[in-house]
Amino acid sequence: MSIWWSLHLRREAASVPLARRLLLGTMETAGVDPDISFDLSVALTEACANAVEHGGLGEGSATSGVPDGTEAYHVTAYLDGDRCRIEVTDSGPGFPPATVSRRRPSLAEHGRGLDLIAELADHVRFRNRPGRGAVVSFDKMLKWRDGALLKVS
């Protein structure tokens, strides 16, 4: 079984619960264990919130030709076999080098959401696309509810 979806969202706070609800609905319909679904939805919420807060081209957005706050970010989710992969891509300045190479939790005022993603997922990667923004991708092995119709055998 394989399911994937992709969203192109405005960089606005109201877009975050939309992505979360779509993920939760997909997982519930597929029969994914609710605890796994919850972990992934929290991680997705943190990744989307990061894209909304930091993923724009900056004040004035002169290079994009659109007003502040209207740049977009992208969310793609793949349920493939017994694994889920989620990617959140923005068009901001990218992560500072210390974030991309970080191996342990931060005590800084900002960035704890990225640590939460790392704790909730089985594998996480923070990377920059030079001149095009940042990508947060994370994977988690799925567990299934008893009797799930789309369960991988």
C-alpha positions in Angstrom: 0.0 0.0 0.0 1.2 3.4 -0.9 -0.4 6.8 -0.4 1.1 10.2 -1.0 -0.2 13.8 -1.0 1.4 17.2 -1.5 0.2 20.6 -0.4 1.2 24.1 -1.5 0.3 26.3 1.4 0.5 30.1 2.1 3.0 31.0 4.8 0.2 31.8 7.3 -0.5 30.3 10.7 -3.9 29.1 9.6 -2.2 26.7 7.1 -0.6 24.7 9.9 -3.8 23.0 11.3 -4.9 22.2 7.7 -1.8 20.2 7.1 -2.1 18.5 10.5 -5.8 17.5 9.9 -5.0 16.1 6.5 -2.3 14.0 7.9 -4.4 12.7 10.8 -7.3 12.0 8.5 -5.1 10.0 6.1 -3.5 8.0 8.9 -6.9 7.3 10.5 -8.4 6.1 7.2 -5.3 3.9 6.5 -5.6 2.4 10.0 -2.3 3.7 11.5 -2.0 3.3 15.2 -3.2 6.5 16.9 0.0 7.0 19.0 2.1 7.0 15.8 -0.3 9.3 14.1 -0.2 11.7 17.0 3.6 11.7 17.0 3.8 12.4 13.3 1.1 15.2 13.5 3.1 17.0 16.3 6.3 16.7 14.2 4.5 18.0 11.2 3.0 20.9 13.2 6.5 21.9 14.3 7.9 21.7 10.8 5.1 23.8 9.4 5.3 26.3 12.2 9.0 26.7 11.4 8.3 27.3 7.7 5.6 29.8 8.5 7.9 31.7 11.0 11.2 31.5 9.2 10.5 30.3 5.7 10.0 33.6 3.9 12.2 35.7 1.7 12.3 38.4 4.4 10.9 41.8 4.9 9.6 43.5 1.7 10.0 40.2 -0.3 11.1 42.4 -3.2 12.7 39.4 -4.9 9.4 37.5 -4.8 7.1 40.2 -6.0 4.6 39.4 -3.2 3.8 41.1 0.1 5.3 39.8 3.4 3.7 36.6 4.7 2.3 35.4 1.4 5.1 33.2 0.2 4.3 29.6 0.1 5.7 26.4 1.6 5.2 22.8 0.6 4.3 19.7 2.6 4.5 16.2 1.1 3.6 13.0 2.9 4.3 9.5 1.8 2.9 6.4 3.4 4.8 3.6 1.7 4.6 0.1 3.2 5.3 0.3 6.8 7.0 3.8 6.7 5.8 7.4 6.6 8.0 10.1 5.2 7.1 13.8 5.5 8.9 16.7 3.9 8.3 20.4 4.6 10.1 22.8 2.1 10.2 26.6 2.4 11.7 29.4 0.4 13.5 31.2 3.3 17.1 31.8 4.0 17.7 28.2 5.1 19.0 26.8 8.4 22.1 28.2 10.1 25.0 25.7 9.7 24.8 24.7 13.4 21.2 23.6 12.9 22.0 21.4 9.9 24.9 19.7 11.7 23.4 19.6 15.2 23.5 16.3 17.0 22.1 17.1 20.4 19.2 19.1 21.8 19.5 22.9 21.9 18.9 25.0 25.0 18.3 28.1 22.8 15.1 30.0 23.0 14.3 29.1 19.4 14.9 25.8 17.6 13.4 23.5 20.2 10.7 22.5 17.7 13.4 20.9 15.5 14.6 19.0 18.5 11.0 17.8 19.1 10.8 16.6 15.5 14.0 14.6 16.0 12.6 13.0 19.2 9.3 12.0 17.6 10.6 10.7 14.3 12.9 7.7 13.7 15.1 9.6 11.2 15.2 13.3 10.6 17.2 15.5 8.2 17.6 19.3 8.1 19.1 20.6 4.9 19.4 23.7 2.9 18.8 24.2 -0.8 21.2 27.1 -1.5 19.3 30.1 -2.6 15.9 28.2 -2.4 15.2 27.6 1.3 15.2 24.8 3.8 13.9 21.3 3.9 12.9 19.3 7.0 12.3 15.6 6.2 11.5 12.9 8.7 10.5 9.3 8.7 8.7 7.0 11.1 7.9 3.3 11.1 4.2 2.7 11.1 2.2 0.5 13.5 -1.3 -0.5 12.5 -4.5 -0.8 14.4 -6.0 -4.3 14.6 -8.1 -5.0 11.6 -6.8 -2.0 9.6 -7.9 -2.4 6.0 -4.7 -0.9 4.5 -2.3 -2.7 6.8 0.9 -3.9 5.2 1.2 -7.7 5.6 
